[in-house]
């Protein structure tokens, strides 16, 4: 178990025992990542602040009620809460089509939702840097296809020819690369928060 997880668990334990400063430390520790994620999608600072606040109201209520049971996975749990609140906002305002229970989340599509402000570019650069670190955890064949497709903008036909496989194999490797990338993001969230 790494220090990151132990620290979160310790802060949660302290908060549940009545130490409210520990919650503030926990929020400050993960604030940048959670707020940036919300802002990426809603593209409105005030709305992002509201959703961020709602996220932590839900976190506080869950912790106080004793219903928190995501031991060692605090950040992914909070990110799921934030994500669900963003989806709820868009459902209510009907501004974005929502795909029910979609497991086919492509982080590269999320990056394309940014506008071209200086702040957005800084966030995109940080996310790209984090993703490049995470890609290193993928199997070599999947890594190769993902890099060719998203960083070299190659077609699947060209990828298939260059790697000497069928187009279906190239597509399959890309699909598994994205699935495995999501798993790595969940397992290695400490890399994204440093």
N, C-alpha and C positions, 0 to 999 in steps of 0.2 A: 504494500500500500504506500502511495507516495505522500509527501508532505502536503501537497495541494488538497488532497481528499481529507486527510486528517485535520487540517486547519479548518476546512469548511464544516466538517462534522463537529469539531470542538466549538466553533462559533455558534452552530445551531443548538448544541447542547446548552451552552451558556445562555442563549436567548430564551430557550424553553424554561430554563431555571430562573428567569427573571432579569437577566442582564441585557438591557436594551441597547447598550453600546455595541455589543457583539453583532447585532443585526446591522447597525450602521457600518461596521467594518466589513461585513459580508457584502452589503450593497455596494460600497465603494470598491471592493475588490473586483466585482464583476460588472460594474456599471458601464464601462466603455463598450464591452462586447455586446451586452444586452441592448443598450440604447442604440448602438450603431446598427445592429441587426434590424431593430424596429424602424429606424430612420431610413435605412436602405429601401424598405418596402413602402412605407407611407409617404415618404418624401415631403414631410411637413414637420418642422421642429416642434411646434406646439402640440400637434396631434401625437407625435412620438413621445413627448414628455407625459402626456395624459395616459397613454397606453403603458409607458414605463411605470408610472405611479400605480395604475390599476394592477399591473403584474405583481408589484410588491405588496399591494394590499391583499391580493390573493395568497401570496406566499406567507404573509404574516398570519392571516386567518387559518391557513392550513397548518402552520406550525403550532399555533395556539390551540387548535382543536385536537392536536395529537394525531392528525391524519397523515403526517409526512412519514413516508417509509422508503424513500429513494436513497438509502444509505450509500454514500460514496458517489452519488450522481447528482449533486445539487445543481450544478450549472446546466447540464442537459435538461433537468426537470424544469428549471426556471425558463430556459429557452423555449420549451414546449408550451409553457403557460403563455409567454409573450407571443409566440407564433399563433396560438389559438385565439388570443385576444385580437390580434391583427386580422385574422380570418373573420372573427365575429364582427369587427368594425366594417370590413368590406362587404360582408353579407348584408348587414343592416343598411349600409349606404348603397348597396348594389352597384358599386363602382368597379368591381373586379370579379371575373368569373372564378368560381371556386370549384376545384376538382375534389370531390369527396374521397376521403381515405386514400389519397394518392401516395404510394410508396415510391413513385418514380420522380423524386425530387432531384433536379439537376442544379447544382450550386452555380454552374456557369450561367444558367438562365437568370438566376437571381442577380448576378453581377451586371447583366445587361439592363437591369431596371434603373440604373443610376442616371441622373442628369449630369451635365458636364460642368458643374461648379467646382471650384478649387477644393472645397471641403469634400465633395463627392469623390473627386479624383484621389484625395489622400486616403479616404476610406477604402476605395477600390484597390489602391496600391498595397495597403496593409493586408487586405483580404487575399489578394493575389500572392503576396509573400507567404502568408499562412498556408494557402492551398499548395504552393510549391513544396513546402516542408512536408505536408501530408501526403502528397503524391509519391514521395520517396518510400512510403510504407506499402505501396501497391506492388503486386507481382510484376516482373519486368515486362512481360507481354502486354499486360493491361496498361502499364505506365506508358509504354511506347505508343500504343494506339491513342490514348488520351492526349498525350503531348502533340502528336501529329494532327489530331482533329482540332483541339482547342487552341493550341499555341502556334501551329503552322497553317491552320485553316485548310487542311487537306481534305479532299472528298474521301468517302469510304472506298470508292473504286481505286483511287491512288494509294490509299493506305494498304488495301488488299494486295495491289501489285508490288508495292515496295517491301511488304513483309512476307510476300509469297504465300498468302493464304486466300481463301474465298472471301467474298464480300460478307457473307453471313457470319463467318468466323470473326472478321473485323468488327462487325456490328455487335456480336456476342461479347467480344472482349471489351468493347466500349461500355456495354450495358453492365457487365460485371465490374468494370473499373469504377463506374458511378456508384453501384451498390456498395462496393468495398470502401470507396471514399467516404460514403455516409457512415459506415461502420467505424472507420478510423476516426472520423470527426467525433463520434460519440465516445469512443474509447480513449482518445488522446486529446481531450478538450484542453488539457494543460498547455499544449503547444499553441493553441489559438489565443490563450489569455496572457502569454508572456510578452 
